């Protein structure tokens, strides 16, 4: 919104109402104009009357304005300074006269005022002369170069305020550039300007000038003057409006008195589009993002800089006579809203930016000065957000960042816009739109929780939840109700309103949940990690147990003490244990879990708590904690308790563990020893202890009928698929079979040097009739293998175990032929079995075919029954023939190898003899070994040896007997 206010009046102007709304026209209908504009447009212009100072007896020619100081130049050569005071309560402005000076030009009109704020100087242009005055006291300042500032046609200051301050002046045929400091004034450059200049505007190193016919561009660096385009001075005065830091807007008119504006950059190139006014402009200023033009018909037209769209048209009331020009200051006055003691810091900071206005543009009339108050960029953006024009608000913000109208970065500005838009959408129950805005704006979760955390509240436990989710007073609930009533005006039933409220709160909770899940562990949400995770904890506890358990198991940023208290009161004991586990509170975790094992607590989500406790205890490194809770688990479930002792990483002595397990009975001890056995960690003492426990259990389970039934089941199995008897027992589920398998596993796993105590205990198995396999196994441990074979073959018909025993015995001592012969005899004896004769016969054939080398053919032919067909033994005979042929061939091969080796040795001996030179044995020759002289008796009983053992050397003589002994 733009607002006109009277800053200064003179003469006898009739009194005005305190606040008057002026007509405002637009190119759009009032109903939908806001929707079709790129930026927030001014729709009303209000004129408020300020308290006027004493009347001024002359007309106003020019003004200068910075901060809260207004300086005017009059037609009779006076300079007046006023202090602008702003009443935030009423919103009115008033001017208080502070200084008044008459310049020494003989009461001539003051044409222009230029304030140099940094150097505290005021440049006054009057009667073609430029004079220097103090900005504070308005007193003239003498200058040694003042004579150079005569006969001027135009003057202007540099729009870029960088020290030293620069300004330029035009004479009839030249342009002069100067710099000024606090104590120095110097000339920078002089540029020839044949046609002179009646108007100057300077931005940095670029100067735009207008002579009597043409606009032209002047380069400060090169001094080049470039004509741009002409204008008709008979129709209008030249107008140059600086735009930002590198553009100018130049005005001209058509023959039909239609005003046009052309944008050019610092190179003189046309940019943007062309502006069009309904009448010839008298003055133009730029107030981001608007181009404001004062037309000859005393109206203001406001265009958008970026789209050249006409935003608004405002007429200046006729009582403000002869509006001449618009004045823009680089040091605007900020008009902040009224702050009361009741306003909180948060509300002030939120509303201040939206309601702040700036006074930057003045309208200079003949007898008054009007101020144009414009809402700040934040305020304009807020207006757009209130009308839900988020895209336009973003575009305006983007232009503001590019134009330098905000101190924040582009991302900060956009984030703030999306945050405000998202909050507004949320309050209106537009949850999908609010979520999108929250994501784009990367909103701090703490802000949302503070505003909307109450969506998780429940009447019965609101206090407990609030300790975790600290939302503000339930204002948001009231706003939700208000939004529901506004959205559903036809619903009056309170019960329906209550249901709609529940639904809205649920959707709001889901919206926050979705955003927080996206924002978790993101850098922009760093300060809200704890609040966000506390919120997620409450939401999951209310609606999703699986998600709650996963959330507590994973890494999180919860306030542990508050979360622990909350879950305890909500009786979410399993969830509480997961939280405690994630924070390594071992004792508390085990305390809760043991109550689940004992069924004091129940939770369908906590499956198999005993196993979980056992696995968790196995990872505990504190021996005191482990022993405490392992014994408690042992008392509840001995099997799991034993498993805990078996899987622990602690180095505990087996004797200490057994002493603990003894207190829980033999079952716990047996389970522990069985685990030791399965892991191969059992020692001889423990083996004896385990076997003793089995033997103590065996009488209770013993049943001759069960043994007979198992034996019959085994013998009825087809031989081709019949396993060894222990494997068969493993398929039986009765308790007797189970313990028999355990006994066999224990005995078969013992080391070869079985302890005497274990063998003694094994003998007790012989007391139980029907344990055929165990009896045979005991005899095998005593090396009474013939008894073992007789039992396994005759009584049990476990042929595979019998053959394996023979094979193992062969591997141990290498001589098992007698074992195989005995086995064959047992098979042949079974040929007379009333039911299984055929099976025994097959075993004979299979044994002979499998181990033919263990039997002699002649012996087999003697013992085989006469009625047997030789065809049944064709395999054995073929094997025997192959074996015999192989042996004969092997003998021939060995004989040939021996003959070849003998021939080679003889050949080597001949070569050796040939390599020796003849040796003569004399009476002086001595034996190389015994050193005795050779005699006639030694003839033929000596040997020649090469010197050093090398062939071809000088031979040495030695007695054959001596050389052999050496």
CORHUSUL-V537252 format. One record per pair of residues at least 4 apart in sequence whose C-alpha atoms are under 6 Angstrom apart, sorted by sequence separation. I is the first residue (numbers start at 1). J is the second residue. D is the distance in whole Angstrom. If there is no record, write none. Layout:
# CORHUSUL-V537252
{{I;J;D} {I;J;D}}
This chain:
# CORHUSUL-V537252
{{29;33;5} {65;69;6} {74;78;5} {87;91;5} {116;120;6} {125;129;6} {134;138;5} {180;184;6} {202;206;6} {210;214;6} {219;223;5} {233;237;6} {243;247;5} {253;257;6} {254;258;5} {264;268;5} {265;269;6} {295;299;5} {304;308;5} {347;351;6} {348;352;6} {352;356;6} {365;369;6} {375;379;6} {385;389;6} {399;403;6} {400;404;6} {408;412;6} {411;415;6} {418;422;6} {426;430;6} {437;441;6} {438;442;6} {448;452;6} {449;453;4} {458;462;5} {466;470;5} {483;487;6} {484;488;6} {485;489;5} {516;520;6} {528;532;6} {540;544;5} {547;551;6} {559;563;6} {560;564;6} {577;581;6} {581;585;6} {590;594;6} {595;599;6} {596;600;6} {613;617;6} {626;630;6} {630;634;6} {633;637;6} {634;638;4} {658;662;6} {666;670;6} {698;702;6} {718;722;6} {744;748;6} {745;749;6} {780;784;6} {789;793;6} {790;794;5} {791;795;5} {792;796;5} {793;797;4} {810;814;5} {833;837;5} {843;847;6} {846;850;6} {847;851;6} {848;852;5} {874;878;6} {879;883;6} {881;885;6} {882;886;6} {886;890;6} {927;931;5} {946;950;6} {28;33;5} {65;70;5} {73;78;6} {87;92;5} {116;121;5} {125;130;5} {133;138;5} {134;139;5} {170;175;5} {180;185;4} {202;207;4} {210;215;4} {219;224;5} {243;248;5} {253;258;5} {264;269;5} {286;291;5} {294;299;6} {303;308;6} {304;309;5} {364;369;5} {384;389;5} {385;390;6} {400;405;5} {401;406;6} {425;430;5} {426;431;5} {438;443;5} {457;462;5} {567;572;5} {580;585;5} {595;600;5} {596;601;5} {676;681;5} {677;682;5} {717;722;6} {779;784;5} {780;785;5} {792;797;6} {793;798;6} {810;815;5} {832;837;6} {926;931;5} {927;932;5} {946;951;6} {73;79;5} {116;122;6} {124;130;6} {133;139;5} {179;185;6} {201;207;6} {209;215;6} {218;224;6} {242;248;5} {253;259;4} {264;270;4} {294;300;5} {303;309;5} {363;369;6} {595;601;6} {596;602;6} {676;682;5} {792;798;5} {793;799;6} {810;816;5} {831;837;4} {926;932;5} {947;953;5} {64;71;5} {72;79;6} {86;93;5} {115;122;5} {124;131;5} {133;140;4} {169;176;5} {179;186;5} {201;208;5} {209;216;5} {218;225;5} {241;248;6} {253;260;6} {263;270;6} {264;271;5} {285;292;5} {293;300;6} {303;310;4} {363;370;5} {634;641;4} {661;668;6} {830;837;6} {926;933;4} {946;953;5} {947;954;5} {63;71;6} {72;80;5} {85;93;6} {114;122;6} {123;131;6} {132;140;6} {133;141;5} {158;166;6} {168;176;6} {178;186;6} {200;208;6} {208;216;6} {217;225;6} {241;249;5} {252;260;5} {263;271;5} {284;292;6} {293;301;5} {303;311;5} {362;370;6} {426;434;5} {540;548;5} {633;641;5} {661;669;5} {729;737;6} {780;788;6} {925;933;6} {926;934;6} {946;954;6} {947;955;6} {63;72;4} {71;80;6} {85;94;5} {114;123;5} {123;132;5} {132;141;5} {158;167;5} {168;177;4} {178;187;4} {200;209;5} {208;217;5} {217;226;5} {240;249;6} {251;260;6} {284;293;4} {292;301;6} {302;311;5} {362;371;5} {384;393;6} {401;410;6} {425;434;5} {567;576;6} {580;589;6} {766;775;6} {779;788;6} {831;840;6} {925;934;6} {946;955;4} {62;72;6} {63;73;6} {71;81;4} {84;94;6} {113;123;6} {122;132;6} {157;167;4} {168;178;6} {177;187;6} {178;188;5} {199;209;6} {216;226;5} {240;250;5} {251;261;5} {283;293;6} {292;302;5} {302;312;5} {362;372;6} {830;840;6} {831;841;6} {945;955;5} {62;73;5} {70;81;6} {84;95;5} {113;124;5} {122;133;5} {156;167;6} {167;178;5} {177;188;5} {199;210;5} {207;218;5} {216;227;4} {239;250;6} {250;261;6} {283;294;5} {291;302;6} {301;312;6} {361;372;5} {630;641;6} {944;955;6} {945;956;5} {61;73;6} {70;82;5} {83;95;5} {121;133;6} {122;134;6} {156;168;6} {166;178;6} {177;189;5} {198;210;6} {216;228;5} {239;251;5} {250;262;5} {262;274;5} {282;294;6} {291;303;5} {301;313;5} {381;393;5} {422;434;4} {577;589;5} {597;609;6} {776;788;4} {944;956;5} {61;74;5} {69;82;6} {82;95;6} {83;96;5} {112;125;5} {121;134;5} {122;135;5} {155;168;6} {166;179;4} {197;210;5} {198;211;5} {206;219;5} {215;228;5} {249;262;6} {261;274;6} {281;294;6} {282;295;5} {290;303;6} {300;313;6} {597;610;6} {789;802;6} {806;819;6} {827;840;5} {944;957;5} {60;74;5} {61;75;6} {69;83;5} {82;96;5} {111;125;6} {121;135;5} {155;169;4} {165;179;5} {176;190;5} {197;211;4} {215;229;6} {249;263;5} {261;275;5} {281;295;4} {282;296;6} {290;304;5} {300;314;5} {359;373;5} {943;957;6} {59;74;6} {69;84;6} {82;97;4} {111;126;5} {120;135;5} {154;169;6} {164;179;6} {165;180;5} {175;190;6} {196;211;6} {205;220;5} {214;229;6} {248;263;6} {260;275;5} {280;295;6} {281;296;6} {290;305;5} {299;314;6} {358;373;6} {422;437;5} {776;791;6} {943;958;5} {59;75;6} {68;84;5} {82;98;5} {110;126;5} {154;170;5} {175;191;5} {214;230;4} {248;264;5} {260;276;5} {279;295;6} {280;296;6} {289;305;6} {299;315;4} {358;374;6} {422;438;6} {942;958;6} {81;98;6} {153;170;6} {164;181;6} {174;191;6} {213;230;6} {214;231;6} {247;264;6} {259;276;6} {299;316;6} {357;374;5} {454;471;6} {827;844;6} {942;959;4} {943;960;6} {81;99;5} {152;170;6} {153;171;5} {174;192;4} {213;231;6} {247;265;4} {259;277;5} {298;316;6} {357;375;4} {453;471;5} {942;960;5} {80;99;6} {130;149;5} {152;171;5} {174;193;4} {246;265;6} {357;376;5} {418;437;5} {419;438;6} {24;44;6} {80;100;4} {129;149;6} {173;193;5} {246;266;6} {258;278;6} {259;279;5} {336;356;5} {356;376;6} {79;100;6} {129;150;5} {173;194;4} {231;252;6} {258;279;5} {259;280;4} {335;356;6} {450;471;4} {79;101;5} {173;195;6} {257;279;6} {258;280;6} {335;357;5} {419;441;6} {449;471;6} {450;472;6} {22;45;6} {78;101;6} {128;151;5} {129;152;6} {173;196;5} {257;280;6} {335;358;6} {418;441;5} {22;46;6} {78;102;4} {128;152;5} {172;196;5} {334;358;5} {354;378;5} {355;379;6} {419;443;6} {534;558;6} {21;46;5} {77;102;6} {333;358;6} {353;378;5} {354;379;4} {533;558;6} {553;578;6} {20;46;6} {77;103;6} {333;359;5} {415;441;4} {549;575;6} {552;578;6} {618;644;6} {849;875;6} {20;47;5} {332;359;5} {530;557;5} {552;579;5} {849;876;5} {19;47;6} {332;360;5} {354;382;6} {529;557;6} {530;558;5} {848;876;6} {19;48;5} {618;647;5} {928;957;6} {18;48;6} {77;107;4} {614;644;5} {618;648;4} {638;668;5} {642;672;5} {927;957;6} {928;958;5} {18;49;5} {76;107;4} {77;108;5} {329;360;6} {927;958;4} {76;108;5} {77;109;5} {191;223;6} {328;360;6} {76;109;5} {77;110;6} {275;308;6} {328;361;5} {75;109;4} {327;361;6} {327;362;5} {701;736;5} {74;110;6} {326;362;6} {385;421;6} {73;110;5} {326;363;5} {817;854;6} {915;952;6} {325;363;6} {325;364;5} {2;42;5} {324;364;6} {1;42;4} {323;364;6} {324;365;5} {3;45;5} {4;46;6} {5;47;5} {283;325;5} {323;365;4} {2;45;6} {3;46;5} {4;47;5} {5;48;5} {6;49;6} {50;93;5} {51;94;5} {283;326;6} {322;365;5} {6;50;6} {11;55;5} {50;94;5} {154;198;5} {156;200;6} {158;202;5} {159;203;5} {160;204;6} {241;285;6} {322;366;5} {10;55;4} {153;198;5} {154;199;6} {156;201;6} {158;203;6} {10;56;5} {64;113;6} {62;112;6} {455;505;5} {455;509;6} {428;483;6} {119;182;5} {468;534;6} {469;535;6} {688;758;5} {724;800;6} {724;801;6} {444;525;5} {446;528;5} {445;528;5} {7;94;6} {88;337;6} {89;338;6} {88;338;5} {65;329;6} {67;331;5} {66;331;5} {67;332;5} {68;333;6} {67;333;5} {41;311;6} {26;312;5} {25;313;5} {24;313;6} {24;314;5} {60;366;5} {59;366;5} {59;367;6} {40;380;5} {38;392;6} {10;367;5} {9;367;6} {9;368;4} {8;368;5} {8;369;5} {7;369;5} {7;370;5} {6;370;5} {5;370;6} {5;371;5} {4;371;5} {4;372;5} {3;372;6} {3;373;5} {2;373;5} {2;374;5} {1;375;6}}
